Amino acid sequence: MRGELVDNQLDAPLSESLDSNLSVLKSAFENCSDVILHAFRIGGLTKAVLVYIDGLSNMELLDQNVLLPLMSKQCPAGSEGQQIKDMINVSQTMEVNTFAELILQVSSGNPVVLNENNPKGIAIGLAKWEQRGIDEPMAESVVRGPREGFTETLVINTSMLRRKIKSHRFKMKSVLVGRYTQTRVIIAYIDGIANPELIEEATRRIRRIEIDGVLESNYIEEMIEDNPYSPFPQLSTTERPDVASGALLEGRVLIMVEGSPFALIAPTTIFALLQSPEDYYQRYMIGSAIRWLRYFFVGVALLAPSLYVAVVTFHQEMIPSNLLLTLVKSREEIPFPALVEALLMEITFEGLREAGVRLPKQVGAAVSIVGALVIGQAATAAGLVSSPMVMVVAITGIASFMIPQYSAGIALRLLRFPIMLLAGMLGLLGLMIGFIVIYVHLCSLRSFGVPYLSPIAPMKSGDMKDVLIRAPHWMMRTRPSLNGEFNKIRQPAGQRPKSSEGDESAR
């Protein structure tokens, strides 16, 4: 009951009585030892209180630029906020009118000055806390390209984007989400490139979220995606400013959350999840070849164990004679059917992969690699699994590492198991049934209204230049058709460089 009473008081406006304001603040911050209510007098006359949280504000600047000027200069009782602002040597100040606004500013690290006979407080932008420096992204490493990644501090992330997109059309809207955490969420877009309907829809979905707290961007992702029961992610994630800037220039919307180094990109497609930043930093022929290799190994990661189980169990006639004799010889002492053998190896491999992630970095990689080698060799020597099965599982594991987006990779890894069960029970028919079910599900998915398999289904030939291949930059005249026909032109025609042999002026 006491908590509800205090909550009701927080919605009220500040009072002209400083003692009344202090009474409410002391009730709200009861048992909060880090909240400081520093009483002083402005110019030795007017009673005032400085409210701040120890460890969230820059104490050196607070003493020099706030307390020292206010205590040394005369200010008559009942002074308005503007007069106090003029006395503070800090550029960023704002008025607060309610207790809720005051607590939000103080919790964000901005000290607030309250004085007698003034129903408004002055919030001072002196927030300062420990933060991680800008490092190279761990999950999206590239050979050629920028080496900077987002951090957990939202201000740093927005500044990195501003450094790349120096236009007044680059907009950022701020929304507070979370009843207790009051987490700041930024909706970023480029005005004139992003479809206004997409911006409005993203803002509406975020504003309707009612939750006690948001600690990471996945909270927002699960709340705003179109199909929450799908294993496939319907928003891309990135911790690279260059990838985020590229998405903004394509007309997408970027969602950044305070406390998370991962930004959300909407809308997205399955092909966007399979693209790597390095595709655009290498020569287009190399980028296209690597992209085709990645597509091939995506199929391997999803279907290779199931195909092996189906062929070995039901369709031995499809195997060449010499290879069949080798498989029979390797399996003659194995006590399990191919399905059980595959499940045993796949579960063990996934367990080793997860253990390698959870272990300390110094030993994680060594334990996962050595463990896989030792367990695989021991299982083969003990006659529990065959050598071909170990090889199939190893190739599948390597293939799954080629998927750039971790969320898409883990979805394919999990879908291997039901397809494997279908292949073990029905052979190639079961494999095809599983593949068709996944394909139909992908066709039904939408990301903010955009078909998940676009531009393949529905077919949009103009967008194929950045799906099956990576066309040269001078050929990408139009943006992807994510926004219909809204601002499609990226660059004029005739951007292709001319050779010196055909250029008479060069002679």
C-alpha positions in Angstrom: 0.0 0.0 0.0 2.8 2.4 0.8 4.4 1.7 -2.6 1.1 2.5 -4.4 0.7 5.7 -2.4 4.2 6.9 -3.4 3.5 6.0 -7.0 0.4 8.1 -7.0 2.4 11.0 -5.6 5.0 10.7 -8.3 2.5 11.6 -11.0 1.8 14.9 -9.3 3.5 18.2 -10.3 6.3 19.7 -8.2 5.3 22.0 -5.4 6.5 25.5 -4.6 7.3 24.3 -1.1 10.8 22.8 -1.0 10.0 20.9 2.2 7.0 19.3 0.5 9.1 18.2 -2.4 11.7 16.8 -0.2 9.1 14.8 1.8 7.9 13.1 -1.4 11.5 12.4 -2.6 12.5 10.9 0.7 9.5 8.6 0.6 10.3 7.6 -3.0 14.0 7.1 -2.3 13.6 5.4 1.0 16.4 2.8 1.7 18.3 4.1 -1.4 21.7 4.8 0.1 23.2 6.0 -3.2 20.7 8.8 -3.7 22.1 12.1 -2.4 19.9 15.0 -1.3 22.5 17.8 -0.9 21.0 20.9 0.8 22.6 24.3 0.3 21.6 28.0 -0.2 21.8 29.9 -3.4 23.9 32.9 -2.8 23.6 32.2 1.0 19.9 33.1 0.9 17.5 30.9 -1.0 17.1 27.3 0.2 17.9 24.7 -2.4 18.6 20.9 -2.8 20.7 19.1 -5.3 19.4 15.6 -6.0 21.8 13.1 -7.7 22.9 9.4 -7.6 26.4 8.7 -6.4 28.3 7.1 -9.3 26.1 8.2 -12.1 27.1 11.9 -12.3 30.3 13.8 -13.0 31.1 15.0 -9.5 34.1 17.2 -10.5 32.0 19.2 -13.0 29.1 19.2 -10.6 31.1 20.9 -7.9 32.9 23.4 -10.2 30.1 24.4 -12.6 26.9 24.0 -10.5 27.4 24.2 -6.7 30.2 26.8 -6.8 28.4 29.3 -9.0 25.0 28.9 -7.3 26.5 29.3 -3.7 28.6 32.3 -4.6 26.1 34.4 -6.6 23.1 36.2 -5.2 19.7 35.0 -6.3 16.4 36.4 -4.9 13.8 34.0 -3.4 11.3 32.7 -5.8 13.6 33.0 -8.8 12.4 31.4 -12.0 14.3 28.5 -13.5 15.8 30.7 -16.3 17.7 32.8 -13.8 19.2 29.6 -12.2 20.0 28.2 -15.6 22.0 31.4 -16.4 24.1 30.9 -13.2 25.0 27.2 -14.1 28.0 26.8 -16.3 26.6 23.7 -18.1 25.3 23.9 -21.7 22.7 21.0 -21.4 19.9 21.8 -18.9 16.1 21.2 -19.0 13.1 21.9 -16.7 11.3 19.1 -14.9 7.7 19.6 -13.8 6.7 16.4 -12.1 8.2 14.0 -9.6 8.2 11.3 -12.3 10.3 13.4 -14.6 12.7 14.3 -11.8 13.2 10.6 -10.9 13.8 9.7 -14.5 16.4 12.4 -14.9 18.2 11.5 -11.7 18.1 7.8 -12.5 19.7 8.7 -15.9 22.6 10.4 -14.2 21.5 14.0 -14.6 21.4 15.9 -11.2 18.4 18.1 -10.5 18.3 21.4 -8.6 15.2 22.3 -6.6 14.8 25.6 -4.8 12.3 27.3 -2.6 9.1 28.9 -4.1 9.8 27.4 -7.5 7.5 24.6 -8.8 10.1 23.5 -11.4 13.4 21.7 -11.1 16.5 22.1 -13.3 18.0 18.9 -14.7 21.7 19.3 -15.6 23.3 17.1 -18.2 26.3 15.8 -16.2 25.7 12.1 -16.5 28.9 10.0 -16.4 29.4 6.3 -15.7 31.8 3.6 -16.6 31.4 2.3 -20.1 33.0 -0.1 -22.5 35.2 1.3 -25.2 34.6 0.8 -28.9 36.0 -2.7 -30.0 35.9 -4.9 -33.0 32.6 -6.8 -33.3 33.1 -10.4 -32.1 30.2 -12.0 -34.1 30.6 -10.1 -37.4 34.3 -10.1 -38.0 35.6 -9.2 -41.5 38.9 -9.3 -43.3 38.3 -6.0 -45.0 36.1 -3.3 -43.6 35.6 -1.1 -40.5 36.8 -2.5 -37.2 34.3 -0.6 -34.9 31.3 -2.1 -33.2 28.4 -0.8 -31.2 28.6 -0.7 -27.4 26.1 -0.8 -24.5 26.0 3.0 -24.4 23.2 4.4 -26.6 24.8 7.8 -27.0 28.0 6.3 -28.4 26.0 4.1 -30.8 24.0 7.1 -32.2 27.2 9.2 -32.5 28.8 6.4 -34.6 25.9 6.4 -36.9 25.9 10.2 -37.2 29.6 10.0 -38.2 28.6 7.9 -41.2 25.4 9.6 -42.2 25.9 13.3 -42.2 22.5 14.4 -43.3 19.7 16.4 -41.7 17.3 13.8 -43.0 18.7 11.2 -40.7 16.1 11.1 -37.9 16.0 9.4 -34.5 12.9 9.1 -32.4 13.2 8.2 -28.7 10.7 6.0 -26.8 10.9 4.9 -23.2 9.9 1.3 -22.6 9.7 -0.6 -19.3 7.7 0.3 -16.2 10.7 0.1 -13.9 13.8 0.2 -16.2 12.5 3.1 -18.3 14.8 1.9 -21.1 15.4 4.3 -23.9 14.7 2.9 -27.4 15.7 4.7 -30.5 13.9 4.4 -33.8 16.3 5.6 -36.6 15.5 6.1 -40.2 16.3 8.4 -43.2 13.5 10.8 -44.0 12.6 10.6 -47.7 14.1 7.1 -48.1 12.2 5.0 -45.5 8.5 4.5 -46.1 6.5 6.7 -43.7 4.1 3.8 -43.2 7.0 1.5 -42.1 8.2 4.2 -39.6 4.7 4.6 -38.2 4.2 0.9 -37.9 7.5 0.4 -36.1 6.7 3.3 -33.7 3.2 2.0 -33.0 4.4 -1.6 -32.2 7.1 -0.3 -29.8 4.8 2.2 -28.1 2.2 -0.4 -27.3 4.7 -2.6 -25.4 3.8 -2.7 -21.7 6.4 -4.6 -19.7 8.2 -4.2 -16.3 11.6 -3.9 -17.9 13.7 -4.2 -21.0 17.3 -5.4 -20.5 18.3 -6.3 -24.1 17.1 -5.8 -27.7 15.7 -9.3 -27.8 12.9 -8.1 -25.5 11.8 -5.6 -28.2 12.3 -8.1 -31.0 10.0 -10.7 -29.6 7.4 -8.1 -28.8 7.2 -6.6 -32.3 7.8 -9.5 -34.7 5.0 -10.6 -37.0 5.1 -14.4 -36.1 6.4 -15.1 -32.6 6.0 -18.9 -33.0 8.5 -19.2 -35.9 12.0 -20.4 -35.2 13.3 -18.0 -37.9 14.2 -14.4 -36.9 12.0 -11.8 -38.5 14.4 -8.9 -37.7 18.1 -8.8 -38.5 20.5 -7.9 -35.7 23.9 -6.3 -36.1 26.6 -4.8 -33.9 28.3 -3.0 -36.8 27.6 0.7 -37.6 28.5 0.2 -41.3 25.8 -2.6 -41.6 23.3 -0.4 -39.8 24.1 2.5 -42.1 23.7 0.3 -45.2 20.3 -0.9 -44.0 19.2 2.7 -43.4 20.3 3.7 -46.9 18.2 0.8 -48.3 15.1 2.3 -46.6 14.9 0.1 -43.5 14.3 1.1 -40.0 16.9 0.7 -37.2 15.9 0.0 -33.6 18.5 0.5 -30.9 18.1 -0.2 -27.2 20.0 1.3 -24.3 22.2 -1.3 -22.7 22.5 -3.6 -25.8 25.2 -3.5 -28.5 22.9 -5.2 -31.0 20.7 -3.1 -33.2 17.5 -4.5 -34.9 16.9 -4.0 -38.6 13.3 -4.1 -40.0 12.1 -5.4 -42.3 14.4 -8.3 -43.2 14.3 -11.3 -45.5 15.9 -14.8 -45.4 18.5 -13.6 -48.0 19.5 -10.6 -45.9 20.2 -12.9 -43.0 22.6 -14.9 -45.2 24.6 -11.9 -46.4 27.9 -10.9 -44.8 29.3 -7.4 -44.6 32.3 -8.5 -46.4 30.3 -9.3 -49.5 30.3 -5.6 -50.2 33.9 -4.9 -49.3 35.5 -7.5 -51.6 35.4 -7.4 -55.4 32.0 -8.3 -56.7 33.1 -11.5 -58.4 34.7 -12.7 -55.2 31.7 -11.6 -53.2 29.3 -13.4 -55.5 31.4 -16.7 -55.4 31.5 -16.6 -51.6 27.8 -16.0 -51.5 27.1 -19.0 -53.7 29.4 -21.1 -51.5 27.5 -19.9 -48.4 24.1 -20.8 -50.0 25.4 -24.3 -50.8 26.6 -24.9 -47.2 23.3 -23.7 -45.8 21.7 -26.6 -47.6 24.4 -28.9 -46.3 23.9 -27.7 -42.7 20.2 -28.4 -42.9 20.0 -31.6 -45.0 23.3 -33.5 -45.0 22.7 -35.8 -41.9 19.1 -36.4 -43.0 20.2 -37.3 -46.5 22.9 -39.7 -45.2 20.4 -41.4 -42.9 17.7 -41.7 -45.6 20.1 -43.2 -48.2 21.9 -45.6 -45.9 18.6 -46.8 -44.3 16.2 -47.0 -47.3 17.9 -46.2 -50.6 21.1 -48.3 -50.7 20.6 -48.7 -54.5 21.5 -45.1 -55.0 25.0 -45.6 -53.6 27.8 -46.6 -56.0 28.9 -50.2 -55.4 32.5 -49.3 -54.2 31.2 -46.7 -51.8 28.4 -49.0 -50.6 31.0 -51.7 -49.8 33.0 -49.2 -47.8 29.9 -48.1 -45.9 28.9 -51.6 -45.2 32.4 -52.5 -43.9 32.5 -49.4 -41.6 29.0 -50.2 -40.2 29.2 -54.0 -39.8 30.0 -53.7 -36.1 27.9 -50.7 -35.2 25.0 -51.8 -32.9 22.7 -48.8 -33.7 20.7 -47.9 -36.8 21.9 -44.9 -38.8 19.2 -42.7 -37.3 20.2 -43.3 -33.7 23.9 -43.0 -34.7 23.2 -39.6 -36.3 21.2 -38.3 -33.4 23.9 -39.5 -30.9 26.6 -37.6 -32.8 24.6 -34.5 -33.5 23.5 -34.1 -29.9 27.1 -34.6 -28.7 28.4 -32.1 -31.3 25.8 -29.5 -30.2 26.7 -30.1 -26.6 30.4 -29.6 -27.3 29.6 -26.4 -29.2 27.5 -25.0 -26.4 30.2 -26.0 -23.8 32.8 -24.1 -25.9 30.7 -21.0 -25.8 30.1 -21.1 -22.0 33.7 -22.0 -21.0 36.2 -19.2 -20.4 37.8 -17.9 -23.6 41.2 -19.2 -22.6 40.1 -22.8 -22.6 36.8 -22.8 -24.5 38.1 -23.1 -28.0 40.7 -25.7 -27.0 38.2 -27.8 -25.1 35.6 -27.8 -27.8 38.1 -28.8 -30.6 40.0 -31.3 -28.5 36.8 -32.7 -27.1 35.3 -33.2 -30.6 38.5 -35.0 -31.8 38.8 -37.2 -28.7 35.2 -38.1 -28.5 34.9 -38.8 -32.2 38.0 -40.9 -32.2 36.9 -42.8 -29.1 33.4 -43.4 -30.4 34.7 -44.8 -33.6 37.2 -47.0 -31.9 34.6 -48.3 -29.5 32.3 -49.2 -32.4 29.5 -46.9 -31.4 29.5 -44.8 -34.5 31.0 -45.2 -38.0 33.7 -43.1 -39.5 31.5 -41.9 -42.4 29.0 -40.6 -39.8 31.7 -38.7 -37.9 32.7 -37.1 -41.2 29.1 -36.2 -42.1 28.6 -34.5 -38.7 31.9 -32.7 -38.9 31.1 -31.3 -42.4 27.6 -30.3 -41.1 29.1 -28.5 -38.2 31.5 -26.6 -40.4 28.7 -25.6 -42.7 26.6 -24.2 -39.9 29.5 -21.9 -38.9 29.3 -20.2 -42.4 25.9 -18.7 -41.7 26.6 -15.0 -40.8 23.6 -14.4 -38.5 23.7 -16.5 -35.3 19.9 -16.5 -34.9 19.4 -17.9 -38.4 22.1 -20.4 -37.9 20.7 -21.8 -34.7 17.2 -22.1 -36.3 18.6 -24.3 -39.1 20.6 -26.3 -36.5 17.4 -27.1 -34.6 15.4 -27.9 -37.7 18.0 -30.6 -38.6 16.6 -32.9 -35.9 12.9 -33.2 -37.0 14.0 -33.6 -40.6 16.4 -36.3 -39.5 13.6 -38.1 -37.7 11.4 -37.9 -40.8 14.3 -39.2 -43.0 14.9 -42.1 -40.5 11.2 -43.2 -40.7 10.3 -42.4 -44.3 13.5 -42.1 -46.2 13.8 -39.5 -48.9 10.0 -39.0 -48.8 10.3 -37.9 -45.2 13.2 -35.6 -46.1 11.1 -34.0 -48.9 8.1 -33.6 -46.6 10.2 -31.8 -44.0 11.8 -29.5 -46.6 8.4 -28.7 -48.1 6.9 -27.9 -44.7 9.8 -25.5 -44.0 9.5 -23.9 -47.4 5.7 -23.4 -47.0 6.4 -21.9 -43.5 8.9 -19.5 -45.0 6.5 -18.5 -47.7 3.9 -17.6 -45.0 6.3 -15.4 -43.0 6.3 -11.6 -43.1 8.6 -9.1 -41.6 6.7 -5.9 -41.1 4.5 -6.9 -44.0 7.4 -7.8 -46.4 7.4 -11.4 -47.7 10.3 -13.4 -46.0 11.4 -15.0 -49.3 11.4 -11.7 -51.2 12.6 -11.1 -54.0 12.4 -14.8 -55.0 8.8 -15.3 -53.8 7.2 -13.1 -55.0 9.6 -12.7 -57.9 11.1 -9.3 -58.3 13.7 -9.4 -61.0 15.0 -5.9 -60.3 16.2 -7.0 -56.8 18.0 -10.2 -57.9 21.2 -8.1 -58.4 21.9 -8.4 -54.7 20.5 -11.9 -53.9 22.0 -14.6 -56.1 25.0 -12.5 -56.9 26.5 -9.3 -55.6 26.4 -6.9 -58.5 29.0 -4.1 -58.8 28.2 -1.0 -56.9 27.7 1.0 -60.0 25.0 -1.4 -61.2 22.9 -1.0 -58.0 20.9 1.9 -59.2 17.7 1.1 -57.3 17.0 0.2 -53.7 15.4 -3.2 -52.7 11.6 -3.2 -53.1 11.0 -3.3 -49.4 9.0 -0.1 -49.6 7.1 -0.6 -52.7 7.9 2.2 -55.2 9.0 4.7 -52.5 12.2 6.5 -53.5 13.8 3.6 -55.4 16.6 5.5 -57.2 19.9 5.4 -55.4 22.2 6.8 -58.1 21.9 8.0 -61.7 22.8 5.8 -64.7 26.2 6.0 -66.3 28.3 5.5 -63.2 30.4 2.7 -64.7 34.0 3.8 -65.0 35.4 4.0 -68.6 38.7 2.5 -69.6 41.4 4.8 -70.8 41.6 3.0 -74.2 38.1 4.1 -75.1 38.3 7.5 -73.6 39.6 10.0 -76.2 40.0 12.7 -73.6 42.4 10.4 -71.7 44.7 10.4 -74.8 
